[in-house]
Amino acid sequence: MQARIIFLACITLFIAAGCSSFDRDWKQASSQDFNGMEGRWIGRWHSDYNQHNGVLRCLLMKKEDSTYFTRFHAKYKWGLLTISYPYDMDMTITQNGAKYKFTGEADLGKLAGGVYQYDGAGTTNRIDINYRADKDHGTFKLERPEDSE
């Protein structure tokens, strides 16, 4: 029992550290100028598998060519708890005129559902991404945030 409490405390601290890092970077990005798809995005995620959903924030930063470092910060309700889940991944984003295409893959670990694959499309004002894993599938709907968010 004591080992389980220590394990849960460690996981909570790990997630809290990731959240505070994301929040700091989110606020800092509000004062930066970005090109194309880079910058801050906010919206919602929705699981078509189990109907879970929640707020989703995203930071996109271009690394090179069509590779973007992508940081997601998802929230969802589990009973009375609100759980935050930050994770990072590289996405390939290609441009065709005013439209962009997204593809990527991330291993979120066994407890979070394993390997997720992402594909979607967007413009500089809206992103729609589909995700799928062995036991989950759904959508991300993102837009540019208001300045105060």
C-alpha positions as CSV (number, residue, x, y, z in Angstrom):
1,M,0.0,0.0,0.0
2,Q,2.8,2.4,0.9
3,A,4.6,1.7,-2.4
4,R,1.4,2.5,-4.3
5,I,1.0,5.9,-2.5
6,I,4.7,6.8,-3.3
7,F,4.2,5.8,-6.9
8,L,1.0,7.9,-7.3
9,A,2.8,10.8,-5.6
10,C,5.7,10.6,-8.0
11,I,3.3,10.5,-11.0
12,T,1.5,13.5,-9.7
13,L,4.7,15.5,-9.3
14,F,5.9,14.5,-12.8
15,I,2.6,15.7,-14.4
16,A,2.6,18.9,-12.3
17,A,6.1,19.7,-13.4
18,G,5.1,19.2,-17.0
19,C,2.0,21.4,-16.6
20,S,3.9,24.2,-15.0
21,S,6.5,24.1,-17.8
22,F,3.8,24.2,-20.4
23,D,2.0,27.0,-18.7
24,R,5.2,29.1,-18.5
25,D,5.9,28.5,-22.2
26,W,2.3,29.2,-23.1
27,K,2.4,32.6,-21.5
28,Q,5.8,33.4,-23.0
29,A,4.5,32.5,-26.5
30,S,1.7,35.0,-26.2
31,S,4.2,37.9,-26.8
32,Q,6.1,36.3,-29.7
33,D,5.5,36.7,-33.4
34,F,5.1,33.5,-35.3
35,N,4.8,32.6,-39.0
36,G,2.5,30.1,-40.6
37,M,1.3,27.4,-38.3
38,E,3.7,28.2,-35.4
39,G,2.5,29.5,-32.1
40,R,-0.4,29.0,-29.7
41,W,-3.5,27.0,-30.4
42,I,-6.5,26.2,-28.2
43,G,-9.6,24.1,-28.5
44,R,-11.0,20.7,-27.5
45,W,-10.3,17.0,-27.9
46,H,-13.0,14.4,-28.2
47,S,-12.8,10.6,-28.0
48,D,-15.2,9.0,-30.4
49,Y,-14.4,5.7,-28.6
50,N,-15.6,6.5,-25.1
51,Q,-17.0,10.1,-25.4
52,H,-14.4,11.6,-23.1
53,N,-13.4,15.2,-24.0
54,G,-11.7,18.3,-22.6
55,V,-9.8,21.4,-23.2
56,L,-6.7,21.1,-25.4
57,R,-3.9,23.6,-25.8
58,C,-1.0,23.3,-28.3
59,L,2.3,25.0,-29.0
60,L,3.8,24.5,-32.5
61,M,7.4,25.4,-33.1
62,K,9.2,24.9,-36.4
63,K,12.4,22.8,-36.2
64,E,13.4,22.4,-39.8
65,D,11.8,22.0,-43.2
66,S,8.4,20.4,-42.5
67,T,9.2,19.1,-39.0
68,Y,7.5,20.9,-36.1
69,F,8.0,20.4,-32.4
70,T,4.5,20.0,-31.0
71,R,3.5,20.3,-27.4
72,F,0.0,19.3,-26.3
73,H,-1.6,19.9,-23.0
74,A,-4.9,18.1,-22.6
75,K,-7.3,18.1,-19.7
76,Y,-10.2,15.8,-18.9
77,K,-12.5,14.9,-16.1
78,W,-12.3,11.6,-14.2
79,G,-15.0,11.5,-11.6
80,L,-14.5,14.7,-9.5
81,L,-10.9,15.1,-10.6
82,T,-9.6,17.2,-13.5
83,I,-6.5,15.5,-14.9
84,S,-3.9,17.3,-17.0
85,Y,-1.8,15.4,-19.4
86,P,1.1,17.2,-21.2
87,Y,3.0,15.5,-24.0
88,D,5.4,16.4,-26.8
89,M,6.0,15.0,-30.3
90,D,7.3,15.9,-33.7
91,M,4.7,16.4,-36.4
92,T,5.2,16.7,-40.2
93,I,3.3,19.7,-41.5
94,T,3.3,20.4,-45.2
95,Q,1.8,23.4,-47.0
96,N,-0.2,23.5,-50.2
97,G,-1.3,27.0,-50.9
98,A,-3.3,28.3,-47.8
99,K,-3.9,24.7,-46.5
100,Y,-1.7,22.6,-44.3
101,K,-1.5,18.8,-43.8
102,F,-0.5,17.3,-40.5
103,T,0.9,13.8,-39.7
104,G,2.6,12.4,-36.6
105,E,2.9,9.6,-34.1
106,A,3.5,9.5,-30.4
107,D,3.9,6.8,-27.8
108,L,2.0,8.0,-24.8
109,G,2.8,4.9,-22.7
110,K,0.8,1.9,-21.9
111,L,-1.3,3.6,-19.2
112,A,-2.4,6.3,-21.7
113,G,-3.2,4.0,-24.5
114,G,0.1,3.3,-26.3
115,V,1.0,4.6,-29.7
116,Y,-1.2,7.3,-31.2
117,Q,-1.2,8.3,-34.9
118,Y,-2.3,11.7,-36.0
119,D,-3.4,13.2,-39.3
120,G,-5.3,16.3,-40.2
121,A,-5.6,19.5,-42.1
122,G,-5.8,23.2,-41.3
123,T,-5.2,26.8,-42.1
124,T,-3.4,29.5,-40.1
125,N,-6.6,30.0,-38.1
126,R,-8.0,26.5,-37.6
127,I,-6.6,22.9,-37.2
128,D,-8.7,19.7,-37.4
129,I,-6.7,16.6,-36.4
130,N,-7.9,12.9,-36.2
131,Y,-6.1,10.6,-33.8
132,R,-6.2,6.9,-33.4
133,A,-4.7,4.2,-31.2
134,D,-5.5,0.5,-30.5
135,K,-8.2,1.4,-28.0
136,D,-9.1,5.0,-28.8
137,H,-9.8,7.3,-31.6
138,G,-11.2,10.9,-31.9
139,T,-10.5,14.5,-32.9
140,F,-8.7,17.6,-32.0
141,K,-10.3,20.9,-33.0
142,L,-8.0,23.9,-32.5
143,E,-8.1,27.7,-33.2
144,R,-5.9,30.6,-32.4
145,P,-6.5,31.8,-28.8
146,E,-7.8,35.2,-27.8
147,D,-4.9,37.3,-26.4
148,S,-6.1,36.9,-22.8
149,E,-6.1,33.1,-22.9
